[in-house]
């Protein structure tokens, strides 16, 4: 391969990589996924792993709504949907858990989140 062909090949690869990166940046998460991702970020920073799953730290719905760029009512509805899907649940004391963090991560990735 000549030097010119090598440069052309590298430029084409770079252009293709930029196109892929641009496509990835244009993915917009649903409100539910944004809420779940905000919750995930909080849990990864402050959560505790227990026998019941990953314990969610005390929530601040205003903080989550700002992070997810939704209103507080939508956070509540999003949590209801996440409960229905089995991603979050409460124990007898009312503490919130993510029973299977791996399944939660997989779902977020399928929704378009970059984890």
C-alpha contacts under 8 A as a table, 3 or more apart, distances in Angstrom:
res1	aa1	res2	aa2	distance
1	X	5	X	6.06
1	X	6	X	6.38
2	X	5	X	5.18
2	X	6	X	6.19
3	X	6	X	5.05
3	X	7	X	6.24
4	X	7	X	5.13
4	X	8	X	6.18
5	X	8	X	5.02
5	X	9	X	6.06
6	X	9	X	5.05
6	X	10	X	6.19
7	X	10	X	5.14
7	X	11	X	6.13
8	X	11	X	5.12
8	X	12	X	6.16
9	X	12	X	5.18
9	X	13	X	6.20
10	X	13	X	5.10
10	X	14	X	6.10
11	X	14	X	5.05
11	X	15	X	6.11
12	X	15	X	5.10
12	X	16	X	6.15
13	X	16	X	5.11
13	X	17	X	6.13
14	X	17	X	5.05
14	X	18	X	6.22
15	X	18	X	5.15
15	X	19	X	6.31
16	X	19	X	5.10
16	X	20	X	6.36
17	X	20	X	5.15
17	X	21	X	6.19
18	X	21	X	5.00
18	X	22	X	6.09
19	X	22	X	5.12
19	X	23	X	6.29
20	X	23	X	5.11
20	X	24	X	6.28
21	X	24	X	5.07
21	X	25	X	6.29
22	X	25	X	5.13
22	X	26	X	6.41
23	X	26	X	5.26
23	X	27	X	6.89
24	X	27	X	5.65
27	X	112	X	6.57
28	X	112	X	7.42
29	X	32	X	7.92
29	X	33	X	5.70
29	X	34	X	5.86
29	X	111	X	6.68
29	X	112	X	6.27
29	X	113	X	7.00
30	X	33	X	5.11
30	X	34	X	6.11
30	X	111	X	7.83
31	X	34	X	5.05
31	X	35	X	6.17
31	X	68	X	7.36
31	X	70	X	7.02
31	X	74	X	7.78
31	X	78	X	7.57
32	X	35	X	5.20
32	X	36	X	6.14
32	X	78	X	5.14
32	X	81	X	7.73
33	X	36	X	4.91
33	X	37	X	5.90
33	X	108	X	6.55
33	X	111	X	6.59
33	X	113	X	7.74
34	X	37	X	5.00
34	X	38	X	6.12
34	X	68	X	4.94
34	X	69	X	7.77
35	X	38	X	5.15
35	X	39	X	6.20
35	X	64	X	6.89
35	X	65	X	7.30
35	X	67	X	7.87
35	X	68	X	5.15
35	X	70	X	7.92
35	X	75	X	6.35
35	X	78	X	6.53
36	X	39	X	5.01
36	X	40	X	6.01
36	X	78	X	7.66
36	X	82	X	7.74
36	X	108	X	7.48
37	X	40	X	4.83
37	X	41	X	6.14
37	X	68	X	7.63
37	X	108	X	6.91
37	X	113	X	7.23
38	X	41	X	5.20
38	X	42	X	6.36
38	X	64	X	6.02
38	X	67	X	5.91
38	X	68	X	5.83
39	X	42	X	5.16
39	X	43	X	6.11
39	X	64	X	6.92
40	X	43	X	5.02
40	X	44	X	6.02
41	X	44	X	5.17
41	X	45	X	6.29
42	X	45	X	5.22
42	X	46	X	5.97
42	X	47	X	7.18
42	X	56	X	7.92
42	X	57	X	7.63
43	X	46	X	5.18
43	X	47	X	4.24
43	X	48	X	7.80
43	X	54	X	7.73
43	X	55	X	7.67
43	X	56	X	5.61
43	X	57	X	6.67
44	X	47	X	5.80
46	X	56	X	7.62
46	X	57	X	6.08
47	X	54	X	6.27
47	X	55	X	5.50
47	X	56	X	5.18
47	X	57	X	5.50
48	X	54	X	5.51
48	X	55	X	5.08
48	X	56	X	7.10
48	X	57	X	7.71
49	X	53	X	5.87
49	X	54	X	4.30
49	X	55	X	6.05
50	X	53	X	5.22
50	X	54	X	5.86
50	X	55	X	6.70
52	X	55	X	7.81
52	X	97	X	7.10
52	X	99	X	6.07
53	X	97	X	5.91
53	X	98	X	5.53
53	X	99	X	4.10
53	X	100	X	6.20
53	X	101	X	7.40
54	X	97	X	5.43
54	X	98	X	5.11
54	X	99	X	6.26
54	X	100	X	7.59
54	X	101	X	6.83
55	X	95	X	7.32
55	X	96	X	6.05
55	X	97	X	4.47
55	X	98	X	6.51
56	X	59	X	7.59
56	X	95	X	7.55
56	X	96	X	5.44
56	X	97	X	5.46
56	X	98	X	7.11
57	X	96	X	7.89
59	X	64	X	7.93
60	X	63	X	5.32
60	X	64	X	6.39
61	X	64	X	4.95
61	X	65	X	5.93
61	X	72	X	6.27
61	X	75	X	6.87
62	X	65	X	5.09
62	X	66	X	6.26
62	X	72	X	6.24
63	X	66	X	5.21
63	X	67	X	6.20
64	X	67	X	5.01
64	X	68	X	5.98
64	X	75	X	7.34
65	X	68	X	5.15
65	X	69	X	5.63
65	X	70	X	5.02
65	X	71	X	5.48
65	X	72	X	5.51
65	X	74	X	7.86
65	X	75	X	6.19
66	X	69	X	4.90
66	X	70	X	6.58
66	X	71	X	7.65
70	X	74	X	6.19
70	X	75	X	7.06
71	X	74	X	5.42
71	X	75	X	6.71
72	X	75	X	5.08
72	X	76	X	6.61
73	X	76	X	5.18
73	X	77	X	6.38
74	X	77	X	4.96
74	X	78	X	5.88
75	X	78	X	4.97
75	X	79	X	6.15
76	X	79	X	5.17
76	X	80	X	6.38
77	X	80	X	5.04
77	X	81	X	6.38
78	X	81	X	5.11
78	X	82	X	6.18
79	X	82	X	4.94
79	X	83	X	6.07
79	X	88	X	7.80
80	X	83	X	5.09
80	X	84	X	6.24
81	X	84	X	5.01
81	X	85	X	6.27
82	X	85	X	5.09
82	X	86	X	6.26
82	X	87	X	5.37
82	X	88	X	5.99
83	X	86	X	4.99
83	X	87	X	5.83
83	X	88	X	4.99
83	X	89	X	5.89
84	X	87	X	7.72
85	X	88	X	7.96
86	X	89	X	6.98
87	X	98	X	5.70
87	X	99	X	6.67
87	X	100	X	7.02
87	X	101	X	7.99
87	X	103	X	7.81
87	X	104	X	6.08
88	X	96	X	6.83
88	X	97	X	5.53
88	X	98	X	4.58
88	X	99	X	6.54
89	X	96	X	5.72
89	X	97	X	5.44
89	X	98	X	6.61
89	X	99	X	7.42
90	X	93	X	7.59
90	X	94	X	5.23
90	X	95	X	5.28
90	X	96	X	4.49
90	X	97	X	6.00
91	X	94	X	5.29
91	X	95	X	5.54
91	X	96	X	6.72
91	X	97	X	7.53
92	X	95	X	7.51
98	X	101	X	5.91
98	X	104	X	7.73
100	X	103	X	5.49
100	X	104	X	6.36
101	X	104	X	4.90
101	X	105	X	6.08
102	X	105	X	5.05
102	X	106	X	6.12
103	X	106	X	4.98
103	X	107	X	6.15
104	X	107	X	5.19
104	X	108	X	6.26
105	X	108	X	5.06
105	X	109	X	6.18
105	X	115	X	7.67
106	X	109	X	5.14
106	X	110	X	6.18
107	X	110	X	4.99
107	X	111	X	6.19
108	X	111	X	5.00
108	X	112	X	6.45
108	X	113	X	5.40
109	X	112	X	5.09
109	X	113	X	4.86
109	X	114	X	6.40
109	X	115	X	6.81
110	X	113	X	7.32
